[in-house]
Structure formats: structure tokens, C-alpha cells
């Protein structure tokens, strides 16, 4: 039961509910988002919302609250995520929600329970006015953003058509992120045959099989990616982020793995993405198929027109238009036709840190900002 009497108290209660994403914290007994979704749902009911839970993965739901407006057309959507990253390595109690120096400390304070608390408290303060707004308003707490984005994928497929504009909750210092690149991780692997290091001629070295193919592949990829630059986001890029193989210096390695990190512009994504590009180059470089390809992570780019009404309203209350080097659930909503941006209080510099925090001033500024945004729709109704 939520008993908070302020946005600060609400954020403290949220931080005290562990909601570490289990997919991003294997072996850490992470509990997932169910308890967090229940708390959010209870708060939304207290605000007068019609609340539903949609289970995306077993015991891991999205929580959705609807506030009808004066119109039955496509509505506004507020969409933070309810999961957090792992708490390993933190130097503070991740779930104590301690206040020091006018800051609230804990896992999720910045990313994105702070944004979520600000959005919800704005809805609470306007609960009597929401039925008079020009458009219906909804809130969704999305599960799974920190590993694979199953929550936003599920929600976008089922509900994108019900909304005209979405604000995804991320710490952007209340600037409006209308564009970001997508991210795709491709694992390449080669197999060999182990033997004693003293007789390497009896084995097949998987690392040596990988090396020339990988270097040629990277060179061709870097040349090809120059064709997919974006005037807003810049170039698509590839980085060799990880490489591993072998078990001991005196054993010929039977396996080698390399992971490529692609940052995709909308142009590259529309052309089939980095996966198809890698496959096309490997057909020439590796006709025997000695390299295996596996996609181990992907997100999609975001490019929302800054001239649409929702963005202009955000600008009208002081938000600046910007882009981001990171990705978020807004890309998944945009993929299904819902115009989306990311905008929230706090700084991304505090996300995922060992002493994550959000200042109380930033939290309260977020409440005022979201409230003012909603009131722009009230002011335009006759």
C-alpha cells in the first residue's frame, strides 16, 4: 500500500521495492517487476484510473492506467519502465532510499523510478482535471527495458494505435530526446579442434581461423556503413567490443567468439540493418560458412519529427530538442507508428552508477513540468 504524501515519499517507496531485471542479473536472485507493477497499479487506482495488468513474461507484467478525457480519440501516453539494472558493485544500500544533501539515493532513483514518480505525482495532482482534458491520458509502467525491451515490444504491438503521442521516462534533464540510434549486438563464432599446445599441427586453432576473417569483415563494414549516415544522428558505427577464445596457453583453442556492437541510424535499419549487412559481406569472405552468426541483443533507432504537436507543446513549456547516444523504449513505440520522445528529470550521468541518486529539486521540477505539459491540453479546450 502506497502511503506517500509527496513526490519525494513516493520515490522513496518505489526505491524500497526491488525490481532488478532478472535477465540482466543472472544468478543474483533478482525478483523482477511484479511488486513494482502492483505498487504503481495501486497508486493509479487511487488517482481514479482504470488499471489493467498485462503479463509479458511469467510474473512480469506491464501495468497500464487509463484516464478518460473529453475525447475518445487517440490519447497521450506516459511510459517509464519499472525495472532496474543490477545492484552489484553499489557503494550504498540500493533499496534504503536514504536522503542526504537534498538527494534521494538508491537503485532506480535516476533510471527511471524518479521519472516515474514525477509523472505519477503530476497525474495525482491533476486527478480531478484529467476528465476535462482534450485527450484521454494513459500511463504504462513497462517491464524489461534494461534487457531486451520485451515490455515495450509487447505494448507497442498491442496498443500503439491507441495513442497520438508518448513521453517515455528517461533522465534527460527535461530536454526532449526526439532521436537516437539503434543498437545491435552480433556474436560471431568459429569452431576448431583442441589438442596439446606442443603439437598444434594436430588441432585446428579457432582463434587463427577467426582473425583474418574478422579483420577483413571490420574493414568492409566500416566502408559500407558510411553510406548510412543520418543528418541528425551522424554515421552508423561498428565496434569490436569483446573477443574471447581458448582455455589455456598450452591447449589449441576449439572455440573463438567475437561480439560486434553496431549503432544503427534509421537508414541502416530500414535497409535491413547490420545483420543483413554482415551476412552479405560474409557470403564473399567466408563462402564455406566457417563463421556462425548470432544476434544477442537489439534495439531500434528513434527519429520523431520535432515539428509534431506534442513536441511543440514540450517546447512551449521550456524543453529543448536534443538527441541521445543511448537508446530507450521510445524506439520500440516509434517502430509501431506511435510518435514518441524521451523526457524526464535528472541526468543520465547518474543512471546505473554505484551511488545512484536524484536530487529532490529535480524530482519536483519534473512534477511541475509534466503537470504543465498536461495543462497545455486543458488550456486549448473550449
Secondary structure, DSSP 8 states (H G I E B T S, - for coil): ----SSHHHHHHHHHTS--B-GGGSTTTT---SHHHHHHHHHHHHHTT-EEEEEEEETTEEEEEEEE--S--SSEEEEE-B--B---TT-SS-TTS--EETTEEESTTTTTTHHHHHHHHHHHHHTTTTGGGSSS-EEEEEBS-TTTT-HHHHHHHHHHGGGEEEEEE---STT-EEEEE-EEEEEEEEEE-B--BGGGGGGSB-HHHHHHHHHHHHHHHHHHHHGGG-BTTTB--EEEEEEEEE-S-TTB--SEEEEEEEEEE-HHHHHTTHHHHHHHHHHHHHTTT--EEEEEEEE---EE--TTSHHHHHHHHTT--EEEESS--THHHHHHTT--EEE--SS-GGGTT-TT-EEEHHHHHHHHHHHHHHHHHHHHT--
